[in-house]
Amino acid sequence: MDTMTTNSHAHDLIDLVRQISVDTLPPAVVEQARICLLEALGCGVFGASQPWSRILADEMIAEGTQGFSTVIGRGRLAAPAAALCNGTAIHGYELDDLIAESVVHPGAAVIPAALAAAEAVEASGARLLEAIVAGYEVTHRIGLALGAEPSRRGFHVASLSAPAGCAIAAGIVMGLTRDELLSAIGLSCSAAGGVKSFAIGKGGGMVKRLHLGRAAEAGVRAAQLARRGFLGPPFAIDSRFGLVEVFGGSSADAARLSEGLGSQWAISKTWFKVYPICGWIQSTVQLLSQMRGPQPLTSADIAHVRVGVSKYAAQNNSEPAPIDTMGAQYSIPYCAALSLMGDPRDPDMFSAAVVNRADIRELAARIEIVVDPRIDAVYPSQYGACVSLTLADGRSFEGTVLDCHGTPVDPCTQAESREKFKLLTRGRLSEAHAETLTEHVRTLADLASVRTFMETLSSASSQ
């Protein structure tokens, strides 16, 4: 096949996002980009205090890669290293955004890549917003084009699609030419990877946190290399042996890269998590939290819990006795038990000390997980759950949610997003700095340089 004379759905996509402008985008899309940025920054400030983020930042600082790009709470490094650290921090506690249909987490990769590259070249706030919208679009559409097979085979789809999305975002703030941008994308596609061994419940370690950081780092590095003349394959997304074919296999559908371009923006489909857990457990926790009422129950109060989910969730998220934070955040039994006996919104409820609480483990071991055909039929476009709860006093409750709170169907309000930002930054960023950062995000399109508001993040506590 002569790819140089073949129509490319990827090139159609790239040509569209290169033309993005805050002046012509729908106002709701620009506002959503601001919300995504504030959400990501809140997650990053919280995530920077976690051990995996501190270890990684220590390693990058030890390398001495000084530069102009802010690492949250740790000073400044070269742009790729800053993107790596901040992407890991933002993805560091299962609170960052996602798009259900494509099973991707664009914010934890695209935003740190765009920020690091923008600081390095002193790009404007408007250019940053444009890069964020573009990066989300490319990351989401590659996820769609890959289809369901990569997930079934154990790949972390977000870490397959995000490097190219990050290369787009970084390239846009850096002002790359079309040919340079195609090279950057071509280079970034060879950085795609990441397997889901963290999700099997036997100890997830810290590696998932790193996946989106590595994607951000790869995108920035690819853009920098391309600007210096390092050439990448220009058809690396949808050619023979391209990203979509190699990883997508039987479910690959390159036409989805350009399907309906410009009619609906990917960033409008973003889902903001309420609970610091895997996306397809959110509905279960929401239902059980509502059923139990305002006060926590004890294990003795609960006779039986039955949770109906998709076949994929039942196969991969049913470990009743997780041994670490990562495992707990991916365990339906643990999260269900916690939602009845504690506060599932509180990130501290997923610390090692709580994960090993005997009463939560006892209840988790009794929770029945089944495949519900109604829920399975809509996966992965919807991450639903059907739950029944029977109490020891004979009372019983049943409920079904297909689109939990925080999804585009039942979105969080801007007030809720601001409250989440305050919760995640409390004790890590002064109230004055938090207010300043929020105001800078609100007026971002008017800022001449991204460095103006990134200075605030260097003072965040990483302890």
N, C-alpha and C positions, 0 to 999 in steps of 0.2 A: 504494500500500500504506500503510495506517495502522499505522506501527510501534508506536504507543503502545498498541494493542490486540492486538498480535501477540506470541505467545510468543517468548521470546528464550533461545536456548541460552547466550548470553553472560551474561545476567542470572542464569541458574541457576548458572553457574560462579562468578560474582562473589558471589552470596549464600552459596555454600558456603565460599569462602575467607575471607569476612568473619568466619565463625564459628570459624576455626581457633584452637586453644588448645594450648599445650604440655602441659596437663593431660589432654587427651583424645586427642591424636595418638599413634599407635603409638610406643613408645620408639625403635624402629629408625629411624623417620622423623626424630625429633628428633636422634638421633645422627648421621644422615646430613647434616642441616643444619649441625651443628657441623663435620663433616669438610669439607663444601663451603666453609664460612667459612674454615677454616684453609688449605685449598688456595688459595682466592682471595687471602688475605692474603699467602701466600708468593709467588704470581705477581705481586701488586702491588708487593711490596718489590723483587723482581727487576726488574720492568718499569719501575719508577720511575727506574731508572738508565739506561734506554735514551734515545737522543737525541730520539725523538718525544715521550716523556713529559716530558723536560726543557723542550723547546720549548713544549709546551702549558702546562705549569705556569708558565713564565716569562710567557707571554701572559696567563694568568689573574691572576697576581700583579700584573702591570703595570696591569691594569684596576682594581686596588684593591678588589676585592669582599670585604672582610673579613667574617668570620663565625665560627661555632662549629664548623665541620666540618673534620676533618683531611684534608689532602692529604699522602699518604705522603712523609715526608722533607722536607716544604716548609712546615710550619706549618698555618695554618687560613684558610679562605675561606668565603664563603657556600655554602650547601648545594648548589645546582646546579653551581657551579664545581668544588667538591670532588668531586662525583659524576662530572663530566666527566673530570677529571684521573685519578681512581683507576680508573674504568672503562677508560680508555685504557691505563693501566699494567697492569691485570690481564689485559687482552686483548693485551698488548704483545709476547708472544713465543710464541704458539701453544702455551701450556702450560695454559690455563684449561680448565675442564670443559665438557662438551657432552652433549646427549642426541641419540643417533643418529637415532632414528625421526622426530623433528621437525626435525632439522638446526639446532638452536639452541645458543647458548652462554649459558645463563642466568646463571651465576655472575659473569661479567664486567660484567653490566649490573644485575641485581637486587641483588646484594650491595653494590656501591658506592652505589646509590640508597638502599637501606635504611639503610646506615651513615650516610650524609650527613644524611638526614632525621632519623634517630634521634638523632644528636648534636645537631642543631639544636634539638630539643624535649626533650632529655634523657630519651629513652625507655628503658625497662628492657631488660635482656638477653633476657628471655623474649619481650617484644614483638618484638624484632629477629628472633629465631628464627622466630616465627610469620609475620612479614612475608617472610622468606626462603622458607619453604615455600610461601606463597601466591604469591609472585612467580614461582617456578619453575613452579608449576602453570599459571598463566595464560600465561606465555611458551611453554611446551611445547604447550599445547592450541591456542593460536593457530597455532603452527607446523604442527600436525597439520591444522587446519581449512584452512589455506592450500593444502596439498597440494604436489605436485611442480612445478607450472607456474612459480611464481616463480623457482625455481632454474634451470630450463631457460631462462628468459628473461633470466637474468643478475642477478637480485636476490640480495642477501645476506639470506637468510631471517631470520637472527638479528636483523638490524637492522630488520626489519619487525615482528616479534612482540614484541621486547623493550621498546619504549617503554610499551606498555600494562601489561606485567608489572612494569615499574619504577614506574609510577603506582600500581598496586595496592600494591606493597611500601612505597613512600613514604607512601601514604595510610593504610595500616594503622598504621605507627609514629606517624603524626601524629594518629591518632584521628578521621579524617574520617567524617562521616555517610554513609549509603548514597547520598543524592543528590549529596553533594560528591564521593564516590568515582566515581560514574558520570560526573560532569562532568570529573574529572581524566582518566579513561580516554578520554573523548571528545576532549579536547584532545590527549592524547598520540598518538592514532591519526593525527592530521594531521602528526605528526613522524616517522612511519615512512618509511624510505627507505634507500638504500645499494645501489650496484651493484658487481658483482664484477670490474670492470676490473683490479683488483689481481692477479687469479689467472691471467692469460693468459700469464705468463712473460716479458713484455717489459719488466719493471721495475714492481714493485708499489707502490713508494713507501712511504708511511706511512699511507695513508688507512684501511686495514682496521683498524688499531689504534684509530682514532677512532670507528668505527661503534658499538661498544658503549658507549663513553664518552658519545657523543651521545644514545644511548637512555637512559642513566642520568640524564643532565642533563635530558632532556625529561620523564622521569617525575617527577622531583623538582619541576621548575618547574611542571608541570601540577597537581600536588597542592597546591603553595603557592598558585597562582592560584585553584584551586577553593575552597580554604579562605577566600579573600577574597571569594568570590562570583562569580568569573568562570565563566560557564556554558559547558559543552561539550555536544555532542549525546549524549544518554543511550544511544542504540542504535548507537554508532559502530563497534562490532566486527562485528555480523552483520545490519545492516539493508541496505536498498537503498543502493548506493553506500558501504557500509561497508568496513572494512579487508579482511575476508575476501573479499568479492565483487570488490573492485577489484583487489587484488593476486593473489588466487587464481585468478581466471578460470575456465577449464574444470575445474580440479581443486579448486575451492572446495567445502567440505563443512562447513557450520556445525554440523551435528549432532555433529561430533567435539569441539566445545567442551564438551559436557556428557556425553558418552558414558562410562558407568561411573564417574561422579563418586564420589569417596570410596572406591572399591574398591581402587585402586592409586595411590599418589602419584607424581607426576612426578619428584620429587627422588630417589626410589629407583632411577630409571633413569639416573642421572647416570654419566657415563664420565669417569674421570680419566686424562689423557694421561701416558704414560711418556716419550715423545719430543716435543721442541718443534717439531712439524710438523703439517701438515694431518691431520685425523682419518682420512681414508680411505687414508693412506699408512702408518699405524701397523702394520697387519698385515704389509705388505711388509717393513718394517724389522725387525720382530720375527723373521720367518722367516729373513731373510738373516743377521741377527746370530747366531742360533742355528746356522745352517749353517756359518758361517765358523769358529766356535770362539772361544776366548778371545783369540787374537792377531790383529791386523789383517793383511790380505793386501795384496799389491801388485797393481797393474794387470796385471803380467805373469803373475801366478798365476791369473788368471781368463780362461777361454776364452769362456764365454757365460753370460748371465743373461737369463731370460725371465720377465716379470711379467704375470700375468693379473689383470685388475681389471674393474670395472664399465665400461659404455660411457661413463658420465658422467666417471669418473676418467680414462679413456683420452683422452677428448676435451679435458679441461681441465687435466690435470696431467702432460702428457708432454713439456714443454719440457726438452730435454737440456742447455741452456746458460743457466741463470738468471744474471741480472746483479746481483742484490742479495739481501739477507736474505729478504725477502718471497717473491721468486721461488724461492729455494732451498727454503724451507719448504713450497712448493706443488709442487715438482718430484719426480715419482716417480723419474726417472733419477738426479737428484742425490742424493736421499735413499738410494736403493738403493746407489749407488756409495759413499757415505759409510758406510753400514752395513757394508760389506765392508772399507773401508780406514781407518776412523777410529772415533770414539766418537759415535754418533748421540744419546746422552743429553746430551752436553755442548753447552750453548747457544752456546759460542764457535765450534763447528764450522759455524755458520751466519753467521759474520761475513764481511764483504766480502773479507778477505784469504784465507780458506779457500775461499769460493765460487769464487774465481778460480784455485785450485790446478790446475795443468796436468794432474797425474795423475788427479785426480778427474774433471775434465772429459773426459779421454780415455776413461775407463771409462764415464761417464754416456752418452757418445755411442754406445756399443756396446750399451747395454741395450735389449732388445726389449720393447715394451709391446703387449699384445694384450687384446682383450675376451674374458673367460672367461664363457660362458653361466651357469655355476653361481654365479659371483660377481654377475653382473648381475641374476640372478633374485631375489636377496635384498636388493639395494640399494633404498632407503636404510635399511631396518631394520637391516642389518648391513653393515659396511664391511670386507669380506674381501679376501683375495688368494690367488692360487695361484702359487707361485714354483718355478722350476727353476734350479739353479746347476751349471755344469760347470767344473771346474778344469783348468788346463793339464796336470796330471799324470794326467788321465783320470777322476778321481773325480767323481761326480755326486750331486746331492741334489735332492729334490722335497718340497714340502710345501704344505698348504693351511690357512689360518686364516680362519674366518668371524667370530669374536669375539676380538679381540686382548686381551692383558692390560690390565687397567684398566677394561674394560667390566663391566656387571653380571653377565654370564655368567662372567667370569674376573676378579673384582675385585682391586684392589690391597688389601693389608692396611692396617690402621691404622698399623702400624709403617712401611710403605712411604710412606704419606702424611706421617708425621712426618719421615722421612728426606728426602723431597722438600722439605718446608718448610725443613729445616736447610740443604740444598744451595742453595736459592734465596735464603735470607737470609744465608748465610755471607759475611762481609766487608761486609755492608750493615746488619746489625743485630747488636748484641753478643749473646753467648751468653746473658747474663743477661736481656736484654730479650726474646730469642726464647723463653726458657723461661717468662718472665712472660706473654707473649702467648699461648703454648700453654695455660697454666694458666687464663688468663681465658676462653679459648674453651671449655675443658672445663667450667668452672663458670658459663658465660654465663647460664643460666636463673636464677641466684641474684643476678646483678648488678642493683643498683637503677638504675644509669645506664650507658649504653654509653660515655659519655665516660671512664669509669674505665680501660678497656683501650685505647681509641684513643690515649690520651696516649703510649703506648709507640711507636706508629707514627710519631709526629712526629720521633722521633730517628733514624729509618732514614736511611741514606745514599742520596742520589739521584745520586751521582757514579759 
